[in-house]
């Protein structure tokens, strides 16, 4: 049980590693201002993707990424590059969503500059500080709300919006870009770390491996004796 307690302690430390922030995004939150990220805490890129699509009322590219920040937890990056009209109309982007973030601490950050150099993300041509962050009642969906104040129109590029979490692992999730129509696709979401076996489980596994080794040694011994007895010319000795 001592081993299990250590694992729980580490998990709790990871969950409280995020400093207090005015942009903390709790369930049922709307209108939270994004805080400009300190790029010194950006950390290391783990995975990224870009998804181009055309909807009924807009077309564009969604850039997504996951970074392990210098706190050791994960940040989820979102940016939308509007490339033109949709198949039947042309509307400005009002909302970007990501899921699922249920049961995770989330902080809302923003970066108007290019966050990844030669990567897919670009500097914003749409003022990111005007947008606000939101989260649904269950906490599963986080969102960037441009609303009527500063929608992503024409061929504008949004700021890079970052949801900093207390997660230490990620999995496939979903994203959505919304105005008069919707583009959605596969993105990334925070996930629980792989389970670590308890000490008693390790002990049982080791005993099993030991028993298997003994059986294999016994089989080799019996096979060797049988082979020795069958050698020609040795029967009378």
C-alpha positions in Angstrom: 0.0 0.0 0.0 3.0 2.3 0.5 3.7 2.2 -3.3 0.1 3.2 -4.0 0.2 6.1 -1.6 3.2 7.5 -3.4 1.5 7.4 -6.8 -1.5 9.2 -5.4 0.7 11.9 -3.9 2.4 12.4 -7.2 -1.0 12.7 -8.9 -2.1 15.3 -6.4 1.1 17.3 -6.9 0.5 17.3 -10.6 -3.1 18.4 -10.2 -2.1 21.4 -8.0 1.0 22.4 -10.1 -0.9 25.2 -11.9 -0.6 28.6 -10.2 -3.7 30.6 -9.3 -4.9 32.6 -12.3 -7.6 35.1 -13.1 -8.3 33.1 -16.3 -9.2 29.9 -14.5 -12.0 28.3 -16.4 -14.5 26.5 -14.2 -17.7 24.7 -15.5 -20.6 27.0 -16.4 -18.2 29.9 -17.0 -18.7 32.5 -19.7 -17.0 35.7 -20.6 -13.6 34.9 -19.0 -10.7 37.0 -20.4 -7.7 35.1 -21.8 -4.4 35.8 -20.1 -1.3 36.3 -22.4 0.9 33.3 -22.0 4.4 33.6 -20.7 6.3 31.9 -23.5 9.1 31.0 -21.0 6.6 28.3 -19.8 5.7 27.0 -23.2 7.8 23.8 -23.0 8.0 21.1 -25.6 5.7 20.2 -28.5 4.3 16.7 -28.3 1.9 16.5 -31.2 0.3 18.8 -33.8 -2.1 18.7 -36.8 -3.7 21.0 -39.3 -7.2 20.4 -40.7 -8.5 22.2 -43.8 -12.2 22.1 -44.6 -15.1 24.1 -46.2 -18.5 24.4 -44.6 -21.7 26.0 -45.9 -20.7 29.5 -44.8 -16.9 29.6 -44.5 -13.7 27.7 -45.3 -10.5 27.5 -43.3 -7.7 25.7 -41.6 -7.8 24.6 -37.9 -4.4 24.3 -36.3 -4.1 22.1 -33.2 -1.3 21.1 -30.9 -0.4 19.7 -27.5 2.6 21.1 -25.5 4.1 19.8 -22.3 4.7 23.1 -20.4 7.6 23.7 -18.0 5.3 22.8 -15.1 5.1 19.3 -16.5 1.4 19.5 -17.5 -0.3 19.8 -20.9 -1.4 22.8 -22.9 -3.9 22.4 -25.8 -3.5 24.9 -28.6 -6.2 26.1 -31.1 -6.0 28.5 -34.0 -8.3 29.1 -37.0 -7.2 30.5 -40.4 -10.2 31.6 -42.4 -9.5 31.1 -46.1 -12.7 32.2 -47.7 -16.4 31.7 -48.2 -18.5 28.5 -47.8 -20.4 26.7 -50.5 -23.5 28.9 -50.2 -22.6 32.0 -48.1 -19.8 33.8 -46.3 -20.0 34.4 -42.5 -17.4 35.4 -39.9 -16.3 32.8 -37.3 -17.9 33.4 -33.9 -16.9 30.3 -31.8 -14.2 27.6 -31.6 -14.8 24.6 -29.3 -12.7 21.7 -28.0 -13.6 18.6 -26.0 -13.4 16.8 -23.7 -12.0 18.5 -20.7 -14.3 17.1 -18.1 -12.8 16.8 -14.6 -9.6 18.8 -15.5 -8.4 22.1 -14.2 -8.3 24.5 -17.2 -6.6 27.9 -17.5 -7.4 30.2 -20.5 -4.3 31.7 -22.2 -3.6 33.4 -25.5 -0.7 34.3 -27.8 -1.0 36.8 -30.6 2.5 36.1 -31.9 3.7 33.1 -33.8 4.1 30.4 -31.1 6.0 27.7 -33.1 8.4 29.4 -35.6 8.4 27.3 -38.7 5.4 25.3 -37.6 1.8 25.6 -38.8 0.7 28.3 -36.3 1.1 31.9 -37.4 1.0 35.4 -35.9 -2.6 36.7 -35.5 -4.2 39.2 -37.8 -7.3 39.2 -35.5 -6.9 40.8 -32.0 -7.0 37.9 -29.6 -7.6 39.9 -26.4 -11.1 40.7 -27.5 -12.3 37.1 -27.5 -13.4 35.4 -24.2 -13.3 31.9 -22.9 -16.2 29.7 -22.0 -16.9 26.3 -20.6 -20.2 24.3 -20.5 -22.0 23.1 -17.4 -20.4 19.7 -17.3 -16.9 21.1 -17.9 -16.4 18.8 -21.0 -16.4 21.5 -23.7 -14.2 24.6 -23.6 -14.7 27.4 -26.1 -13.3 30.6 -27.6 -16.1 33.2 -28.1 -15.5 35.9 -30.7 -19.2 36.8 -30.8 -20.0 40.1 -32.6 -17.2 42.0 -30.9 -14.3 40.6 -33.0 -15.3 37.7 -35.3 -12.7 36.1 -37.6 -13.7 37.5 -40.9 -12.4 37.6 -44.5 -9.0 35.9 -44.6 -8.0 36.7 -41.0 -6.0 34.4 -38.7 -7.1 34.1 -35.1 -4.8 34.3 -32.2 -3.5 31.1 -30.8 -5.7 30.1 -27.8 -4.3 27.8 -25.2 -6.1 25.8 -22.6 -3.6 24.9 -19.9 -4.6 21.8 -17.9 -3.4 19.7 -15.0 -3.3 16.7 -17.3 -0.1 14.8 -17.9 -1.4 12.7 -20.8 -3.5 13.3 -23.9 -5.8 11.3 -26.3 -7.8 12.0 -29.4 -10.6 14.5 -28.9 -12.8 16.7 -31.1 -13.0 20.4 -32.2 -15.6 22.5 -33.7 -15.6 25.9 -35.6 -19.0 27.6 -35.7 -20.8 30.5 -37.3 -23.9 30.0 -39.5 -22.6 26.5 -40.1 -20.1 24.1 -38.5 -16.8 22.5 -39.3 -15.7 19.7 -36.9 -13.0 17.1 -36.7 -10.6 15.1 -34.7 -8.4 17.0 -32.2 -6.8 16.3 -28.9 -8.0 16.2 -25.3 -6.5 15.6 -21.8 -6.5 12.1 -20.6 -5.6 10.1 -17.5 -2.1 8.7 -17.1 -1.8 4.9 -17.6 -2.6 3.0 -14.4 0.4 1.9 -12.3 0.1 -1.6 -10.8 0.0 -1.7 -7.0 2.8 -3.4 -5.0 0.7 -6.5 -4.4 0.0 -6.8 -8.2 3.8 -6.5 -8.9 4.4 -9.3 -6.3 1.9 -11.6 -7.9 3.4 -10.9 -11.4 6.9 -11.7 -10.1 5.7 -14.9 -8.5 4.0 -15.9 -11.7 7.2 -15.3 -13.7 9.2 -17.3 -11.1 6.8 -20.2 -11.4 6.9 -20.1 -15.2 10.7 -20.2 -15.1 10.7 -23.2 -12.8 8.4 -25.1 -15.1 10.6 -24.3 -18.1 13.7 -25.4 -16.3 12.0 -28.7 -15.3 11.0 -29.3 -18.9 14.6 -28.7 -20.1 16.0 -31.1 -17.4 13.6 -33.9 -18.4 14.3 -33.5 -22.1 18.1 -33.6 -21.5 17.8 -36.8 -19.5 15.7 -38.5 -22.1 18.1 -37.6 -24.8 21.1 -38.9 -22.8 19.4 -42.3 -22.3 18.7 -42.7 -26.0 22.3 -42.3 -27.1 23.5 -45.5 -29.0 26.2 -47.5 -27.4 25.5 -46.4 -23.9 22.8 -48.9 -23.0 25.2 -51.4 -21.3 27.1 -48.8 -19.4 
